Amino acid sequence: MKKLIFIVLLCVSQTALAEYSWRGAELMFSVESSVELGDNLAAGQTLSLFGNSIAFVSPENGIHMYFAYIGPMWVITDWFWVSPLIGTGINWADTTAFDASLWIGFSFFEGQFTMFFEGDFLANHFKDVYDYYGFYALDYHPIKWLKLGVHGEQIEKGVMFGPHFGLNKPDTPWSFDVQYYFGVQKENKGHTFRVKTSCAF
């Protein structure tokens, strides 16, 4: 009886998962840097000029996109920072789009938990492109070189979500993330893995 129940559950799960197709592996490369602008701020605050460049590749789908951002990063307290940025997205919706972006970060329990929110408005008036992109993450940092978390990624009304883990070698600029994405909506039904390599200096 137990074997029969197991076989039935296995068949049902395989049938259900068959609806969620493999969307192709994704690779992301990020390089970022910041320069402190001054020290005439309240205690514990810093203001920096922040720049970030990202290459996004999905070889199985022939997708190559590139993004560049620049703007101030204001660390307001030891648990909250905000960074309004402007930039560009190359090959976004098969065109080059202006990108107005807002990044916000929170830290709790002496950095053991962090939250990150990114919201981008990408526009190209000549191509009639007006899109919203969002990325949201909650992470747990049990030790300095490891993070475990969940995330959601949004393009317009479509949202994909999943777990991730990240590794970084202390006292080096490198970090490495593996992210799993799962979508249940009609426009993004499926799943994929994304590997992200970052360098911050």
C-alpha positions in Angstrom: 0.0 0.0 0.0 2.8 2.4 0.9 4.5 1.7 -2.4 1.3 2.4 -4.3 0.8 5.7 -2.5 4.4 6.6 -3.3 4.0 5.8 -7.0 0.7 7.8 -7.2 2.3 10.8 -5.5 5.4 10.6 -7.8 3.2 10.5 -10.9 1.1 13.4 -9.8 4.2 15.5 -8.9 5.8 14.7 -12.3 2.6 15.7 -14.1 2.4 18.9 -12.2 6.0 19.8 -12.7 5.8 19.0 -16.5 3.7 22.2 -16.8 6.7 24.3 -15.6 9.3 24.2 -18.3 13.0 24.8 -18.0 13.6 28.4 -19.1 17.4 28.2 -19.6 20.3 28.8 -17.3 21.3 32.5 -16.6 24.6 34.1 -15.8 25.1 37.5 -14.2 28.4 39.4 -13.8 28.4 42.6 -11.6 31.2 45.1 -10.9 30.6 48.0 -8.5 32.6 50.7 -6.8 32.0 53.7 -4.5 33.9 56.8 -3.5 33.1 58.7 -0.3 32.1 62.3 -1.0 32.5 63.9 2.4 32.4 63.7 6.1 30.2 66.7 7.0 27.3 64.4 8.0 25.7 63.3 11.2 27.5 60.7 13.2 27.3 57.2 11.7 26.2 58.6 8.2 28.2 58.3 5.0 27.5 59.7 1.5 29.3 58.1 -1.5 29.2 58.2 -5.3 28.2 54.7 -6.3 28.6 53.0 -9.7 27.5 49.6 -10.9 27.7 47.7 -14.1 25.9 44.4 -14.9 26.1 41.9 -17.7 23.2 39.4 -17.9 23.4 36.4 -20.3 21.1 33.5 -21.0 23.0 31.4 -23.6 20.1 29.0 -24.2 17.8 31.9 -25.1 20.3 34.1 -26.9 19.8 36.9 -24.4 22.5 39.4 -23.7 21.7 42.5 -21.7 23.9 45.1 -20.1 23.1 47.7 -17.4 25.1 50.6 -15.9 24.1 52.8 -12.9 25.6 55.8 -11.2 24.3 57.9 -8.3 24.7 58.7 -4.6 24.5 56.1 -1.8 23.5 57.5 1.5 24.1 55.3 4.6 21.7 57.0 7.0 22.1 54.6 10.0 23.9 51.4 10.6 20.7 49.6 9.6 19.3 51.6 6.6 20.8 53.0 3.4 19.3 54.3 0.1 20.7 54.9 -3.3 18.8 56.7 -6.1 20.5 55.9 -9.4 20.3 56.7 -13.1 21.6 54.6 -15.9 20.9 52.7 -19.0 19.8 49.2 -20.1 21.2 47.9 -23.3 19.2 45.2 -25.2 16.3 45.7 -22.8 13.2 44.9 -24.8 15.4 44.8 -27.9 16.4 48.4 -27.5 18.5 50.8 -25.3 16.4 52.3 -22.5 16.9 55.0 -19.9 16.9 53.5 -16.4 15.8 55.4 -13.3 16.4 53.1 -10.3 16.0 53.2 -6.5 17.9 50.7 -4.3 17.1 50.4 -0.5 18.8 48.3 2.1 18.0 47.3 5.7 20.0 45.4 8.3 18.7 43.8 11.5 20.1 42.0 14.5 23.6 43.3 14.0 23.7 42.4 10.3 22.4 38.8 10.7 19.4 39.6 8.6 19.3 42.0 5.6 16.7 43.1 3.2 17.2 44.6 -0.3 14.7 46.3 -2.6 15.4 47.5 -6.1 12.9 49.2 -8.3 13.7 50.3 -11.9 11.7 52.3 -14.4 13.1 51.7 -17.9 11.9 53.8 -20.8 12.5 54.5 -24.5 10.0 57.0 -25.8 10.9 56.4 -29.4 10.3 52.6 -29.1 7.3 53.0 -26.9 9.0 51.1 -24.0 7.9 51.8 -20.5 8.7 48.9 -18.2 9.0 48.3 -14.4 11.6 45.9 -13.0 11.9 45.0 -9.4 14.2 42.7 -7.3 13.5 42.0 -3.6 15.5 39.8 -1.2 15.6 38.7 2.4 18.9 37.2 3.6 20.2 35.4 6.7 23.9 35.7 7.4 24.9 32.9 9.9 28.6 33.5 9.3 30.6 36.2 7.5 31.2 34.3 4.3 27.7 32.7 3.9 24.2 34.0 3.2 20.9 32.1 2.8 17.8 33.8 1.6 14.7 34.1 -0.6 14.0 36.5 -3.4 11.5 37.8 -5.9 12.0 39.3 -9.3 9.4 41.3 -11.1 8.9 42.5 -14.7 5.7 44.5 -15.0 3.1 42.2 -13.4 5.0 39.0 -13.8 6.9 37.8 -10.6 9.3 34.9 -10.2 10.6 33.8 -6.8 12.8 31.3 -5.1 15.6 30.5 -2.7 19.3 31.4 -3.0 22.6 31.1 -1.3 25.7 33.3 -1.5 29.4 32.9 -0.7 32.1 35.5 -0.3 35.7 35.3 0.8 36.3 37.8 3.6 38.8 40.6 2.8 38.4 40.1 -0.9 36.1 41.9 -3.4 34.5 38.7 -4.8 31.2 37.1 -4.0 29.2 34.3 -5.6 25.5 33.6 -5.6 23.3 30.7 -6.9 19.7 31.7 -7.3 16.7 29.5 -8.2 13.6 31.1 -9.9 10.1 29.6 -10.2 7.3 31.3 -12.0 3.6 30.3 -11.9 2.0 33.0 -14.0 1.0 32.4 -17.7 3.7 34.8 -19.0 6.6 33.4 -16.9 5.6 29.8 -16.0 8.7 27.7 -15.6 11.9 27.6 -13.6 15.6 28.4 -14.0 18.9 28.8 -12.2 21.0 31.9 -12.1 24.6 32.1 -11.2 25.9 35.6 -10.2 29.5 36.6 -9.8 30.2 40.0 -8.2 33.3 42.2 -7.6 33.1 45.3 -5.3 36.0 47.6 -4.8 
